[in-house]
């Protein structure tokens, strides 16, 4: 999976070893399979099983509190079971392992061999059976320490108790030799490292899944510095340092941390080879891939290419198709950044991403003009698996990707439907925000709580908020309020900022400056192959020609923009281009052709278009047909409180009713026009010169 340019893999590989915490989890699973529990409590416990099995080791207090919140009865039974072993003898722990359900015989219980519970129990039984007697004794003493440290008072804690077993070096499950004497000498050194490993796992999980709950970058950096001061060769701490530096866009520290991770991984990689499926080999190739992605993000194309070739070589040696697919994706991105033709890479990427169930990479096909049904077919098979196995996190990711695909293709109704489904995934309450302004406010309030300004994803909602404010001021004709927002938008997105600056200059009649910016922006977007922005720039350039009543010069630009939008299946932009084309034809004196174009554009605009586009389309139809469709356009502009457009509508209505001889309606429209005109600071622009 890729988040913010970082390829996430299981770089902190964990072997199957028995720890006191996992004995506690086994006790929980045993009680669940042998006790009668209410349906609601069993459901809560079932949701808890996977995080307990896959997460880092917890303290006994934290573990019991988590279970007690779901089912107090089971939590009490687990306490008794652990008490019998910790306060008894070694044979009590031996007896507990003999009573565990066997995955191959427990056909009617949760512990069957194909279930999550059955696999976990089987792994633990195999790991326990590989232990020598001295290792079993050491495990038992650690279990006693794990249990008694929870109930002991602070003054009663003895410093000479054996440390908690948690590191794979303490208990080599593949060795049958009695090496307790050698290992006891290293216990004081290895035990703090185990705690650091658990902290690393927690921090990496939070950085990937919930940045808001993770430590702030400065605080996490201080923790990592303390870890590395204690053990400079701790490879995982260097990788976490890389992830943390990426949050604050620190290229220097992130690069050096990733290189340090390489060095430590190679030094500690004596157990595995570069083509291993787990552990060292897997970490090495994903580290090379992350290094390539880092250089890509900062524009270091040559270094990125070298790192990417290294990742491809290691992945090919290990026959890792998933890693190779990620490499293909980044190779496509690198070629696109260089300005090279990457259409062949995109076609291969979409096919292979669908084959290896990597939906996040399927979206790249949209950029190169793949049709919507092709991408949806590629996502279909993985979605079926996600829903079949109730993988809620993957379902939510897939829905978010589907929303972005529908939005890009201009299917706003479909995108909104999927967004509502996503919002309701974790709640049974219906999502009802009221009006548009209330909905916007509520959504931004949630985003600010979930992603505070210091987090790496905050710039997304910041940019969206600024764009909404900009559009509101532009729609109201308050250009002096929209202009100060341009530098803030440009700080978050340079391309978007330049485009907005050109819009303001055009509205202020500074045509030459606006035209110069639009030309530079078009050249830049053609190099980076940003098709959407190219089309928007062409539409704005055509509007500049309107200002000088040179409608024929803008016609070739509009036809080129329409061809580009249809080639990439961008329906929303194609509909906007058709509106511009119809308006140009109307101004050139061919209303019949304008009406024909409008009929083609009207249906998708009313179905999926923005409110402003709906109003503009109906207003243009009214000009072409001279019928009473202005009332519906008034409704759309009233929803946005767009007074400048409402003033134009009332003016047209007055002229229309006058030509039809309806005096009362003409006088009402004229009165509404005169009520709005003093409120607006801008002079009245002839309505036949505005879309």
C-alpha positions as CSV (number, residue, x, y, z in Angstrom):
1,X,0.0,0.0,0.0
2,X,1.2,3.5,-0.8
3,X,0.4,6.6,1.4
4,X,1.8,10.0,0.7
5,X,4.5,8.5,-1.5
6,X,5.7,6.0,1.1
7,X,5.4,2.2,0.3
8,X,4.3,0.5,3.4
9,X,5.4,-3.1,3.9
10,X,5.9,-5.4,6.9
11,X,9.5,-4.2,7.4
12,X,9.2,-5.1,11.1
13,X,9.0,-8.9,10.5
14,X,7.9,-10.9,13.6
15,X,8.7,-14.5,14.1
16,X,6.4,-17.0,15.9
17,X,7.6,-17.2,19.5
18,X,5.8,-17.8,22.7
19,X,5.7,-14.9,25.1
20,X,3.7,-14.4,28.4
21,X,1.4,-12.0,26.5
22,X,0.7,-14.6,23.9
23,X,-0.1,-17.1,26.6
24,X,-2.7,-14.6,27.9
25,X,-4.2,-14.4,24.4
26,X,-4.3,-18.2,24.2
27,X,-6.1,-18.2,27.6
28,X,-8.6,-15.7,26.1
29,X,-9.2,-17.9,23.0
30,X,-9.5,-21.0,25.2
31,X,-12.2,-19.4,27.4
32,X,-14.0,-18.1,24.3
33,X,-14.2,-21.6,22.8
34,X,-15.3,-23.3,26.1
35,X,-17.7,-20.7,27.6
36,X,-21.2,-19.7,26.8
37,X,-21.2,-16.0,26.0
38,X,-24.0,-13.6,25.0
39,X,-24.2,-12.9,21.3
40,X,-23.3,-9.2,21.6
41,X,-20.3,-9.9,23.8
42,X,-19.1,-12.6,21.4
43,X,-19.3,-10.2,18.5
44,X,-17.2,-7.6,20.4
45,X,-14.6,-10.2,21.3
46,X,-14.4,-11.5,17.7
47,X,-13.6,-7.9,16.6
48,X,-10.9,-7.8,19.3
49,X,-9.1,-11.1,18.3
50,X,-7.2,-9.9,15.2
51,X,-5.7,-6.7,16.8
52,X,-4.6,-8.7,19.8
53,X,-2.9,-11.4,17.7
54,X,-1.2,-9.0,15.3
55,X,-0.4,-6.1,17.5
56,X,2.6,-5.6,19.8
57,X,2.7,-7.3,23.2
58,X,0.6,-5.4,25.9
59,X,1.0,-5.2,29.6
60,X,-1.3,-7.5,31.6
61,X,-3.3,-4.5,32.9
62,X,-3.9,-3.1,29.5
63,X,-4.8,-6.5,28.1
64,X,-7.3,-7.3,30.9
65,X,-8.9,-3.9,30.6
66,X,-9.4,-4.3,26.9
67,X,-11.0,-7.7,27.3
68,X,-13.1,-6.5,30.3
69,X,-14.6,-3.7,28.2
70,X,-15.9,-6.4,25.8
71,X,-16.9,-9.2,28.3
72,X,-16.3,-9.0,32.1
73,X,-17.1,-12.7,32.5
74,X,-14.3,-13.8,30.1
75,X,-11.9,-11.3,31.6
76,X,-12.4,-12.9,35.0
77,X,-12.0,-16.4,33.6
78,X,-8.7,-15.3,32.0
79,X,-7.5,-13.9,35.3
80,X,-8.2,-17.2,37.0
81,X,-6.4,-19.2,34.3
82,X,-3.3,-17.0,34.5
83,X,-3.4,-17.1,38.3
84,X,-3.4,-20.9,38.3
85,X,-0.3,-21.0,36.1
86,X,1.6,-18.1,37.7
87,X,1.0,-19.1,41.3
88,X,1.2,-22.8,40.6
89,X,4.1,-24.9,39.2
90,X,5.6,-25.5,35.8
91,X,3.4,-28.5,35.2
92,X,0.3,-26.2,35.3
93,X,1.6,-24.3,32.3
94,X,2.4,-27.6,30.6
95,X,-1.1,-28.8,31.3
96,X,-2.6,-25.6,29.9
97,X,-0.9,-26.2,26.5
98,X,-2.2,-29.8,26.4
99,X,-5.8,-28.6,27.0
100,X,-5.8,-26.2,24.1
101,X,-8.1,-27.2,21.2
102,X,-6.3,-28.8,18.3
103,X,-7.0,-27.0,15.1
104,X,-7.3,-30.2,13.1
105,X,-10.0,-31.7,15.3
106,X,-12.0,-28.7,16.5
107,X,-14.4,-28.7,13.5
108,X,-17.4,-26.9,15.2
109,X,-15.4,-24.2,17.1
110,X,-13.6,-21.0,16.3
111,X,-10.3,-22.9,16.5
112,X,-10.7,-24.8,13.3
113,X,-7.5,-25.0,11.2
114,X,-8.7,-22.5,8.5
115,X,-9.8,-19.8,10.9
116,X,-7.7,-17.0,12.3
117,X,-7.9,-18.5,15.8
118,X,-6.9,-21.9,14.6
119,X,-3.9,-20.6,12.7
120,X,-2.7,-18.7,15.8
121,X,-3.2,-21.6,18.2
122,X,-1.4,-23.9,15.7
123,X,1.6,-21.5,15.4
124,X,1.9,-21.2,19.2
125,X,1.7,-24.9,19.7
126,X,4.4,-25.5,17.1
127,X,6.6,-22.8,18.7
128,X,6.1,-24.2,22.2
129,X,6.9,-27.7,21.2
130,X,10.2,-26.6,19.7
131,X,11.4,-25.2,23.0
132,X,14.0,-27.0,25.1
133,X,13.4,-27.7,28.7
134,X,15.5,-24.8,29.8
135,X,13.7,-22.5,27.5
136,X,10.3,-23.7,28.8
137,X,11.5,-23.0,32.3
138,X,12.7,-19.5,31.3
139,X,9.3,-18.9,29.7
140,X,7.5,-20.0,32.9
141,X,9.6,-17.6,35.0
142,X,8.9,-14.8,32.6
143,X,5.1,-15.6,32.9
144,X,5.4,-15.3,36.7
145,X,7.1,-12.0,36.3
146,X,4.5,-10.8,33.8
147,X,1.7,-11.7,36.1
148,X,3.1,-10.6,39.5
149,X,4.4,-7.3,38.2
150,X,0.8,-6.3,37.5
151,X,-0.4,-7.0,41.0
152,X,2.8,-6.0,42.9
153,X,2.9,-2.7,44.8
154,X,5.6,-0.2,43.6
155,X,7.7,-0.9,46.8
156,X,7.5,-4.6,46.4
157,X,9.0,-4.8,42.9
158,X,12.3,-6.7,43.0
159,X,14.9,-5.6,40.6
160,X,16.3,-9.1,40.3
161,X,13.2,-10.7,38.7
162,X,13.8,-12.1,35.3
163,X,13.0,-9.7,32.5
164,X,10.0,-10.2,30.2
165,X,10.7,-12.4,27.2
166,X,9.8,-10.7,24.0
167,X,12.8,-10.6,21.7
168,X,13.5,-13.3,19.2
169,X,17.1,-13.4,20.3
170,X,16.1,-14.5,23.8
171,X,14.4,-17.6,22.5
172,X,15.6,-19.1,19.3
173,X,12.8,-21.4,18.2
174,X,14.8,-23.1,15.6
175,X,17.6,-24.1,17.9
176,X,17.5,-27.3,20.0
177,X,20.6,-26.5,22.0
178,X,20.6,-25.4,25.6
179,X,22.0,-21.9,25.3
180,X,20.4,-20.4,28.4
181,X,23.8,-19.6,30.0
182,X,24.9,-17.5,27.0
183,X,21.5,-15.8,26.7
184,X,21.3,-15.0,30.4
185,X,24.4,-12.8,30.0
186,X,22.6,-10.8,27.4
187,X,19.3,-10.3,29.1
188,X,20.0,-7.0,30.6
189,X,21.0,-5.6,27.2
190,X,18.1,-7.2,25.1
191,X,15.2,-6.4,27.4
192,X,15.2,-2.6,26.8
193,X,15.5,-3.3,23.0
194,X,12.3,-5.3,23.2
195,X,10.4,-2.4,24.6
196,X,11.9,-0.1,21.9
197,X,10.7,-2.7,19.3
198,X,7.1,-2.5,20.7
199,X,7.3,1.3,20.7
200,X,8.5,1.2,17.1
201,X,5.6,-1.0,16.0
202,X,3.0,1.3,17.7
203,X,4.5,4.4,16.2
204,X,4.8,2.9,12.7
205,X,1.2,1.7,12.9
206,X,-0.1,5.2,13.9
207,X,1.9,7.0,11.3
208,X,0.4,4.8,8.6
209,X,-3.2,4.6,9.9
210,X,-3.9,7.6,12.2
211,X,-1.4,10.4,12.0
212,X,-3.5,12.4,14.4
213,X,-3.0,10.0,17.3
214,X,0.7,9.6,16.7
215,X,3.3,11.7,18.6
216,X,4.1,15.1,17.2
217,X,7.1,15.1,14.9
218,X,9.4,16.8,17.4
219,X,8.3,14.5,20.3
220,X,8.7,11.4,18.2
221,X,12.1,12.6,17.0
222,X,13.2,13.0,20.6
223,X,12.1,9.4,21.4
224,X,13.9,8.1,18.4
225,X,17.1,10.0,19.3
226,X,17.0,8.3,22.7
227,X,16.6,4.9,21.1
228,X,19.5,5.4,18.7
229,X,21.7,6.8,21.5
230,X,21.2,3.5,23.3
231,X,21.5,1.3,20.2
232,X,22.8,3.0,17.0
233,X,22.4,-0.2,15.0
234,X,18.6,-0.5,15.6
235,X,17.6,-0.6,11.9
236,X,13.8,-0.2,12.5
237,X,14.4,3.0,14.5
238,X,16.2,4.5,11.5
239,X,13.2,3.5,9.2
240,X,10.8,5.1,11.6
241,X,13.0,8.2,11.6
242,X,12.6,8.3,7.9
243,X,8.8,8.1,8.1
244,X,8.8,10.8,10.7
245,X,11.0,13.1,8.6
246,X,8.7,12.7,5.6
247,X,5.9,14.2,7.7
248,X,7.7,17.5,7.9
249,X,9.3,17.2,4.4
250,X,12.8,17.1,5.7
251,X,14.7,15.7,2.7
252,X,18.1,15.7,4.4
253,X,17.2,13.7,7.5
254,X,14.8,11.4,5.6
255,X,17.5,10.4,3.0
256,X,20.2,9.8,5.6
257,X,17.8,7.8,7.8
258,X,16.9,5.5,4.9
259,X,20.6,5.0,4.0
260,X,21.3,4.2,7.7
261,X,18.5,1.7,7.6
262,X,20.1,0.1,4.5
263,X,23.5,-0.2,6.3
264,X,22.1,-1.6,9.5
265,X,19.8,-4.0,7.7
266,X,22.8,-5.4,5.7
267,X,24.9,-5.8,8.8
268,X,22.1,-7.6,10.7
269,X,21.0,-9.6,7.6
270,X,23.1,-12.7,8.3
271,X,19.9,-14.8,8.9
272,X,18.5,-14.2,5.4
273,X,19.4,-13.5,1.8
274,X,18.4,-10.6,-0.4
275,X,15.9,-12.9,-2.1
276,X,14.1,-13.9,1.1
277,X,10.4,-13.7,1.3
278,X,10.3,-12.3,4.8
279,X,12.5,-10.3,7.2
280,X,15.8,-9.0,5.8
281,X,15.2,-9.6,2.1
282,X,11.7,-8.1,2.0
283,X,12.9,-5.1,4.1
284,X,15.8,-4.5,1.8
285,X,13.9,-4.3,-1.5
286,X,11.1,-2.2,0.1
287,X,13.8,0.1,1.6
288,X,15.2,0.6,-1.9
289,X,11.8,1.3,-3.3
290,X,11.1,3.9,-0.5
291,X,14.5,5.5,-1.4
292,X,13.4,5.8,-5.0
293,X,10.0,7.3,-4.0
294,X,11.8,9.8,-1.8
295,X,14.1,11.0,-4.6
296,X,11.1,11.2,-7.0
297,X,9.2,13.4,-4.6
298,X,12.1,15.9,-4.4
299,X,12.9,15.8,-8.1
300,X,16.2,13.8,-7.9
301,X,15.5,11.8,-11.0
302,X,18.9,10.3,-11.5
303,X,19.2,9.1,-7.9
304,X,15.6,7.8,-8.1
305,X,16.3,5.8,-11.2
306,X,19.4,4.2,-9.6
307,X,17.4,3.3,-6.4
308,X,14.5,2.0,-8.5
309,X,16.8,-0.2,-10.6
310,X,18.2,-1.7,-7.4
311,X,14.7,-2.4,-6.0
312,X,13.7,-4.1,-9.3
313,X,16.8,-6.2,-9.3
314,X,16.3,-7.5,-5.7
315,X,12.5,-8.0,-6.4
316,X,13.3,-10.0,-9.5
317,X,15.8,-12.2,-7.6
318,X,13.1,-13.0,-5.0
319,X,10.3,-13.4,-7.6
320,X,8.2,-10.8,-5.7
321,X,5.5,-9.8,-8.1
322,X,3.8,-7.4,-5.8
323,X,7.0,-5.4,-5.2
324,X,7.7,-5.4,-8.9
325,X,4.3,-4.0,-9.5
326,X,5.0,-1.1,-7.1
327,X,8.3,-0.6,-8.9
328,X,6.4,-0.5,-12.2
329,X,4.1,2.2,-10.7
330,X,7.1,4.3,-9.6
331,X,8.8,3.8,-12.9
332,X,5.7,5.2,-14.6
333,X,5.7,8.2,-12.2
334,X,9.4,8.8,-12.8
335,X,9.0,8.8,-16.6
336,X,6.0,11.1,-16.3
337,X,8.0,13.6,-14.1
338,X,10.7,13.5,-16.8
339,X,8.1,14.3,-19.5
340,X,8.6,11.0,-21.3
341,X,5.8,9.0,-22.9
342,X,4.7,6.4,-20.3
343,X,1.4,5.1,-21.9
344,X,2.8,1.6,-22.4
345,X,3.9,1.4,-18.8
346,X,0.4,2.6,-17.7
347,X,-1.3,-0.1,-19.7
348,X,0.9,-2.8,-18.2
349,X,0.5,-1.3,-14.7
350,X,-3.3,-1.4,-14.8
351,X,-3.4,-5.0,-16.0
352,X,-0.9,-6.3,-13.4
353,X,-2.4,-4.2,-10.6
354,X,-5.7,-5.8,-11.2
355,X,-4.1,-9.3,-11.4
356,X,-2.2,-8.9,-8.1
357,X,-5.1,-7.2,-6.2
358,X,-3.4,-3.8,-5.9
359,X,-6.4,-1.4,-6.4
360,X,-4.4,1.7,-5.4
361,X,-2.3,1.4,-8.5
362,X,-5.3,1.0,-10.9
363,X,-6.1,4.7,-10.6
364,X,-3.1,5.6,-12.7
365,X,-5.0,4.4,-15.8
366,X,-7.4,7.3,-15.4
367,X,-4.5,9.8,-16.0
368,X,-3.7,8.2,-19.4
369,X,-7.3,8.2,-20.6
370,X,-8.6,4.7,-19.7
371,X,-12.4,4.5,-19.7
372,X,-14.3,4.3,-16.4
373,X,-15.7,0.8,-17.0
374,X,-12.2,-0.6,-17.6
375,X,-10.9,0.7,-14.2
376,X,-14.1,-0.4,-12.4
377,X,-13.7,-3.9,-13.9
378,X,-10.2,-4.0,-12.6
379,X,-11.4,-3.0,-9.1
380,X,-14.4,-5.4,-9.1
381,X,-12.6,-8.6,-8.3
382,X,-10.8,-7.2,-5.3
383,X,-13.9,-5.5,-4.0
384,X,-15.8,-8.9,-4.1
385,X,-13.0,-10.4,-1.9
386,X,-13.1,-7.5,0.5
387,X,-16.9,-7.7,1.1
388,X,-16.9,-11.5,1.2
389,X,-14.4,-11.5,4.1
390,X,-15.7,-8.3,5.7
391,X,-12.3,-6.5,5.5
392,X,-13.7,-3.1,6.6
393,X,-10.4,-1.2,6.3
394,X,-9.8,-2.4,2.7
395,X,-13.5,-1.7,1.8
396,X,-13.1,1.9,3.0
397,X,-9.9,2.3,1.0
398,X,-11.6,0.9,-2.1
399,X,-14.6,3.2,-1.7
400,X,-12.3,6.2,-1.4
401,X,-10.5,5.2,-4.6
402,X,-13.8,4.7,-6.4
403,X,-14.9,8.2,-5.3
404,X,-11.8,9.8,-6.7
405,X,-12.2,7.9,-10.0
406,X,-15.9,9.0,-10.4
407,X,-15.0,12.6,-9.5
408,X,-12.2,12.7,-12.0
409,X,-14.5,11.4,-14.8
410,X,-17.1,14.1,-13.8
411,X,-19.7,11.7,-12.4
412,X,-20.4,13.7,-9.3
413,X,-23.7,11.9,-8.5
414,X,-21.9,8.6,-8.4
415,X,-19.0,10.1,-6.3
416,X,-21.5,11.6,-3.9
417,X,-23.3,8.2,-3.5
418,X,-20.1,6.4,-2.7
419,X,-19.0,9.2,-0.3
420,X,-22.3,8.8,1.6
421,X,-21.7,5.0,1.8
422,X,-18.2,5.6,3.1
423,X,-19.3,8.1,5.7
424,X,-21.9,5.6,6.9
425,X,-19.5,2.6,7.1
426,X,-18.7,3.1,10.7
427,X,-22.0,4.6,11.9
428,X,-25.6,3.5,11.8
429,X,-26.8,7.1,12.0
430,X,-27.8,8.7,8.8
431,X,-25.6,11.5,7.5
432,X,-27.8,14.6,7.1
433,X,-26.1,18.0,7.2
434,X,-29.0,20.2,6.1
435,X,-28.0,22.9,3.6
436,X,-24.8,23.2,1.5
437,X,-23.2,25.7,3.8
438,X,-24.0,23.6,6.9
439,X,-22.6,20.5,5.2
440,X,-19.4,22.2,4.2
441,X,-18.9,23.6,7.8
442,X,-19.6,20.2,9.4
443,X,-17.2,18.4,7.1
444,X,-14.4,20.9,7.6
445,X,-14.9,20.8,11.4
446,X,-14.4,17.0,11.3
447,X,-11.4,17.3,9.1
448,X,-9.7,19.8,11.4
449,X,-10.2,17.5,14.3
450,X,-9.0,14.4,12.5
451,X,-6.1,16.1,10.7
452,X,-4.7,19.1,12.7
453,X,-2.6,21.6,10.8
454,X,0.7,20.0,11.8
455,X,-0.2,16.6,10.2
456,X,1.0,15.6,6.7
457,X,-2.5,15.4,5.2
458,X,-3.8,18.7,6.5
459,X,-2.8,20.6,3.4
460,X,-5.5,18.7,1.4
461,X,-8.4,20.2,3.4
462,X,-6.6,23.6,3.7
463,X,-6.4,23.8,-0.1
464,X,-10.0,22.7,-0.5
465,X,-11.1,25.4,2.1
466,X,-9.2,28.1,0.4
467,X,-10.6,27.1,-3.1
468,X,-14.2,27.2,-1.7
469,X,-13.6,30.7,-0.2
470,X,-12.1,31.9,-3.4
471,X,-15.0,30.7,-5.5
472,X,-17.5,32.3,-3.2
473,X,-15.8,35.7,-3.5
474,X,-15.5,35.4,-7.2
475,X,-19.1,34.4,-7.6
476,X,-20.2,37.4,-5.6
477,X,-17.9,39.7,-7.6
478,X,-15.8,40.6,-4.6
479,X,-12.5,40.3,-6.3
480,X,-10.7,42.4,-3.7
481,X,-11.4,39.6,-1.2
482,X,-10.5,36.8,-3.5
483,X,-7.1,38.2,-4.4
484,X,-5.4,37.8,-0.9
485,X,-6.3,34.1,-1.0
486,X,-4.1,33.5,-4.1
487,X,-0.7,33.4,-2.3
488,X,-2.1,31.0,0.3
489,X,-3.3,28.7,-2.5
490,X,0.0,29.0,-4.3
491,X,1.9,28.0,-1.2
492,X,-0.1,24.7,-1.1
493,X,-0.3,24.1,-4.8
494,X,1.8,26.2,-7.2
495,X,-0.1,25.2,-10.3
496,X,-3.5,25.9,-8.8
497,X,-2.3,29.2,-7.4
498,X,-1.1,30.4,-10.8
499,X,-4.5,29.5,-12.3
500,X,-6.4,31.4,-9.6
501,X,-4.2,34.4,-10.0
502,X,-5.0,34.4,-13.8
503,X,-8.7,34.3,-12.9
504,X,-8.5,37.3,-10.6
505,X,-6.5,39.3,-13.2
506,X,-9.0,38.5,-15.9
507,X,-11.9,39.6,-13.7
508,X,-10.0,42.9,-12.9
509,X,-9.6,43.4,-16.7
510,X,-5.8,43.0,-16.6
511,X,-6.0,41.0,-19.7
512,X,-2.3,41.1,-20.8
513,X,-1.0,39.8,-17.4
514,X,-3.6,37.1,-17.2
515,X,-2.8,35.9,-20.8
516,X,0.9,35.7,-20.0
517,X,0.3,33.6,-16.9
518,X,-2.1,31.3,-18.7
519,X,0.4,30.7,-21.5
520,X,3.2,29.8,-19.1
521,X,0.9,27.6,-17.1
522,X,-0.2,25.7,-20.3
523,X,3.4,25.0,-21.2
524,X,4.2,23.7,-17.7
525,X,1.1,21.5,-17.7
526,X,1.9,20.0,-21.1
527,X,5.3,19.0,-19.8
528,X,3.9,17.4,-16.7
529,X,0.9,16.0,-18.6
530,X,-1.7,17.5,-16.3
531,X,-4.7,17.1,-18.7
532,X,-7.4,18.6,-16.4
533,X,-5.4,21.8,-15.9
534,X,-4.6,22.1,-19.6
535,X,-8.3,22.1,-20.4
536,X,-9.2,24.6,-17.7
537,X,-6.4,26.9,-19.0
538,X,-7.8,26.7,-22.5
539,X,-11.3,27.6,-21.3
540,X,-9.9,30.6,-19.4
541,X,-7.9,31.7,-22.5
542,X,-11.0,31.5,-24.6
543,X,-12.8,33.7,-22.0
544,X,-10.0,36.3,-22.4
545,X,-10.8,36.5,-26.1
546,X,-14.4,37.1,-25.2
547,X,-13.4,40.2,-23.3
548,X,-12.2,41.8,-26.5
549,X,-15.3,40.5,-28.4
550,X,-12.9,38.2,-30.5
551,X,-15.1,35.1,-30.3
552,X,-13.8,33.5,-33.5
553,X,-10.2,33.4,-32.2
554,X,-11.3,31.4,-29.1
555,X,-13.2,28.8,-31.2
556,X,-10.1,26.6,-32.1
557,X,-9.1,26.6,-28.5
558,X,-12.5,25.3,-27.4
559,X,-12.5,22.6,-30.1
560,X,-9.0,21.5,-28.9
561,X,-10.1,21.4,-25.3
562,X,-13.3,19.4,-26.2
563,X,-11.2,16.8,-28.1
564,X,-8.8,16.5,-25.1
565,X,-11.6,16.1,-22.6
566,X,-13.4,13.4,-24.7
567,X,-10.1,11.6,-25.3
568,X,-9.6,11.3,-21.5
569,X,-13.3,10.6,-20.8
570,X,-13.5,13.8,-18.6
571,X,-17.2,14.3,-18.8
572,X,-17.4,17.4,-16.4
573,X,-14.8,19.3,-18.4
574,X,-16.3,18.2,-21.7
575,X,-19.7,19.6,-20.6
576,X,-18.1,22.9,-19.5
577,X,-16.3,23.1,-22.9
578,X,-19.6,22.5,-24.7
579,X,-21.2,25.4,-22.7
580,X,-18.4,27.7,-23.8
581,X,-18.7,26.5,-27.4
582,X,-22.5,27.1,-27.4
583,X,-22.0,30.6,-26.0
584,X,-19.4,31.4,-28.6
585,X,-21.7,30.2,-31.4
586,X,-24.5,32.2,-30.0
587,X,-22.3,35.3,-30.1
588,X,-21.2,34.5,-33.6
589,X,-24.9,34.6,-34.7
590,X,-25.6,30.9,-35.1
591,X,-28.2,30.2,-32.4
592,X,-29.4,27.0,-34.1
593,X,-25.9,25.4,-33.8
594,X,-25.6,26.7,-30.2
595,X,-29.0,25.1,-29.3
596,X,-27.8,21.8,-30.8
597,X,-24.6,21.8,-28.7
598,X,-26.6,22.7,-25.6
599,X,-28.9,19.7,-26.0
600,X,-25.8,17.5,-25.9
601,X,-24.4,19.2,-22.8
602,X,-27.6,19.8,-20.8
603,X,-28.3,16.2,-19.6
604,X,-24.8,15.5,-18.1
605,X,-24.7,18.9,-16.5
606,X,-28.1,18.6,-14.8
607,X,-27.2,15.1,-13.7
608,X,-23.7,15.6,-12.5
609,X,-22.7,19.2,-12.9
610,X,-22.0,21.8,-10.2
611,X,-24.7,24.2,-9.1
612,X,-23.0,27.1,-10.9
613,X,-22.8,25.1,-14.1
614,X,-26.5,24.1,-13.9
615,X,-27.4,27.8,-13.5
616,X,-25.2,28.9,-16.4
617,X,-26.5,26.2,-18.7
618,X,-30.1,27.0,-18.1
619,X,-29.4,30.7,-18.5
620,X,-27.8,30.0,-21.8
621,X,-30.8,27.9,-22.9
622,X,-33.0,30.8,-21.9
623,X,-31.0,33.2,-24.1
624,X,-31.2,30.7,-27.0
625,X,-34.9,29.8,-26.7
626,X,-36.3,32.9,-24.9
627,X,-38.5,30.8,-22.6
628,X,-39.2,30.7,-18.9
629,X,-36.2,28.6,-17.7
630,X,-34.7,31.6,-15.9
631,X,-36.8,30.8,-12.8
632,X,-34.9,27.5,-12.3
633,X,-31.6,29.2,-12.8
634,X,-32.6,31.8,-10.1
635,X,-33.1,28.9,-7.7
636,X,-29.6,27.6,-8.3
637,X,-28.0,31.0,-7.9
638,X,-30.1,31.8,-4.8
639,X,-28.7,28.6,-3.2
640,X,-25.2,30.0,-3.6
641,X,-26.4,33.5,-2.7
642,X,-24.6,34.7,-5.9
643,X,-26.0,38.2,-6.1
644,X,-24.0,39.3,-9.1
645,X,-25.6,36.5,-11.2
646,X,-29.0,37.1,-9.7
647,X,-28.7,40.7,-10.8
648,X,-28.1,39.6,-14.4
649,X,-31.0,37.2,-14.2
650,X,-33.5,39.8,-13.0
651,X,-32.3,42.1,-15.8
652,X,-32.9,39.5,-18.4
653,X,-36.3,38.6,-16.9
654,X,-37.3,42.3,-17.1
655,X,-36.2,42.5,-20.8
656,X,-38.0,39.2,-21.6
657,X,-41.3,40.1,-19.9
658,X,-41.2,43.5,-21.6
659,X,-40.8,41.9,-25.0
660,X,-43.7,39.6,-24.1
661,X,-45.9,42.5,-22.9
662,X,-46.2,41.2,-19.3
663,X,-46.0,44.5,-17.4
664,X,-46.5,43.2,-13.8
665,X,-43.8,40.6,-14.1
666,X,-41.5,43.1,-15.9
667,X,-41.9,45.7,-13.0
668,X,-41.2,43.0,-10.4
669,X,-38.0,41.9,-12.0
670,X,-36.9,45.5,-12.5
671,X,-37.6,46.2,-8.8
672,X,-35.5,43.2,-7.7
673,X,-32.7,44.3,-10.0
674,X,-32.6,47.8,-8.4
675,X,-32.6,46.3,-4.9
676,X,-29.4,44.2,-5.7
677,X,-27.6,46.8,-7.8
678,X,-26.6,49.2,-5.0
679,X,-25.2,46.3,-2.9
680,X,-22.7,45.3,-5.5
681,X,-19.5,47.3,-5.8
682,X,-18.9,46.4,-9.4
683,X,-20.6,48.2,-12.3
684,X,-23.2,46.4,-14.3
685,X,-21.6,44.4,-17.1
686,X,-23.6,43.8,-20.2
687,X,-25.2,40.4,-19.7
688,X,-24.6,39.4,-23.4
689,X,-20.8,39.6,-22.6
690,X,-20.9,37.1,-19.8
691,X,-21.4,33.3,-19.6
